[in-house]
């Protein structure tokens, strides 16, 4: 079994500045929601810091499908949520009026929700281990994955996701698969990392 290669995917920059990890201790941390466009995230972060608040926006790296193509993107880990640190006794409600902020996250009693320092520290630790951005891109699979001729396999991504066929042969980083869906049999070459076994060697379906 030969060594796998990383998927050939485009990289897309979210436009966000690299995440800065603040000092979490000595602050009460709240969850704000920024307005939808990326420009409002930067606006909110700058405005909050200018007013003396601490800001934490964890970023992640992941693979998404855009127009049938895989792309690696870096984007906020928690969507539009932004963690804001306030000095004890400070006015958390004032966060609502900061440019770029849409609203605060509230509990059932309409009070701003807080998040534990231990949770934010765990997120920051993961960021540190992953080089500053939480890496959600899976490692490449082994090319071929040990398939044998005649074994039933399933396509796991792309426009043919879910289709099944019979494995015929390895062709470098790709596999030749005989499809029997919707008409005469047709052989296609599929990236080995996009296949999974449906029927193991013993013939029993998974």
C-alpha angles and dihedrals in degrees: 000000000000126000118274126241130217114263116265102245136151120248119228123195115219092209092240120132116245111283115262116213110218129199104272099194121093093029136096107226123218134183117239127182118223126211115271104260122082092236090064091059092060091041091052095046093051093045093048093050091047088057093051100260124134116234133203123184111170115208128206137195118220144152118256132177114241118179090339094309129108117240132180109224135182114215142145110299093222102035113233095354116115123187114225124193118212128188113251108274091019124135107263092176090067088070088076092069097049113115112261095024116114099186146320124263107250134195126228090280092053094252123137111266117239128206125213120255088228090062093050091045090054090052091049091049091054090049090053093051091049096049099263099311122071105245114220095164107118118233116257117270122237111273111254093007090222096291117165128210111279095022116138112242135177129219109237104190143018129047092316096053111153097021116129131211145152119277112236109171147334116256105186109283090353136065130221108233128185110219121201099183122123103355139339119007114271130187119223133177111235128184107262090229088062096060135083131183116257095174118035122215091272089064098244118129119239 
